[in-house]
Amino acid sequence: MRLLIHDYGGYPFPMQLSRELAARGHIVRHVYCSSTETPRGNTERATAGSGEFSLQAINLGGVIPKRSYRKRIAMERRYSGLICAACDEFRPDAVLSADTPSIPQHRLVRRCRKRGVRHVFWVQDLFGVAAHKLLSRQVPVVGGIVGRYFMRLDRESARGSDAVVLITEDFLPLFREWRIPDERMHVIHNWSVLDELPLRPRDNAWSIEQGLGAGPRVMYTGTLAMKHNPALLLELAKLLDQREAGEMIVLSVGQGIQWLREAAAREGIRSLRCLPFQPFERMADVLGSADVLVAILEPDAGVFSVPSKVLSYMCAGRAILGAMPADNLAARLIVENGAGLVTDPSDLAAFRAAAAALLDDPDSLPARGASARRYAEENFDILRIADRFEAILAG
């Protein structure tokens, strides 16, 4: 098959899937948007196998802003035309499209239907639901109307697709409400690239380069968007300041990390270290440098998002501290596997207490990390995962 795998964010695990499909003899083109500020997969890794694998980055000549809605929508409209052109040029037998905002996703589905190309909608986030919740709160009346427009686009994309892949069973009720037949829906949980994130010692080349000390190391890595509250990370830095030991290390870019820097400077916080995203080839060392890895998600976001960074954390074999709704899939994985602690994201005191509990019991951290790694080894088998996607793409 000629397969176009479109992952808007350019994340590591869809790239791993594309390479595995190419290794099975398919001709695969992996397309992503390089104008987003997200941690990318390894774009340099060689691909084994009998098929062909190629990467295509679509660049809009600037970074898509997260908070300037007008400019963001204009850039996403322009992206819509470019991804459809990429599809026309490659002439695939099937398209798998993931993590894509509502407007370009809708355009791509329509283009595939027009060209008779099988389309599989891989739903990572419920963009329309997210837009409706956030915009209704920020711009009363008008925000709700705009949010419903995006929800309509998502519903039409799902109805127009030949198959829909959901990352959690929690999304099923909404898609049934949208009258998507069960036989067209498949639930495949996300995973992380286990072979590219081996266990690494706490003191490694990266931590030595950064001059990280012997004290406790708490780390957050990933985007800081509207569904993340950076004040939670600031609170951890305050806790470490009061304990006079350790560092809160944040690897991100954009307005969220700028807010953190300014708040830390204003309040004289010493324990916060802000760094940009690191090359993916170094992520095993980066994550291995930490004692506790942090994941956060706003209360409203629990119904439309599952933070995939938790899965990379599990590969790293480190304890995890989460601030997210208890019924979110990622929260359930942390708790059910004994990988760490999770608190309500709106309860700052509980989050702080959970962090202190982990730091006060350092002997428990290796066991929590080992539990996390065990889950990853048992569930992140790319061969089994690719079997399922291959069957869905073939129809």
Secondary structure, 3 states (H helix, E strand, C coil): CEEEEEECCCCHHHHHHHHHHHHCCCEEEEEEECCCCCCCCCCCCCCCCCCEEEEEEECCCCCCCCCCHHHHHHHHHHHHHHHHHHHHHHCCCEEEEECCCHHHHHHHHHHHHHHCCEEEEEECCCHHHHHHHHHHHHCCCHHHHHHHHHHHHHHHHHHHCCEEEECCHHHHHHHHHCCCCHHHEEECCCCCCHHHCCCCCCCCHHHHHHCCCCCCEEEEECCCCCCCCCHHHHHHHHHHHHHCCCEEEEECCCHHHHHHHHHHHHHCCCCEEEECCCCHHHHHHHHHCCCEEEEECCHHHHHCCCCCHHHHHHHHCCEEEEECCCCCHHHHHHHHCCCEEEECCCCHHHHHHHHHHHHHCHHHHHHHHHHHHHHHHHHCCHHHHHHHHHHHHHC
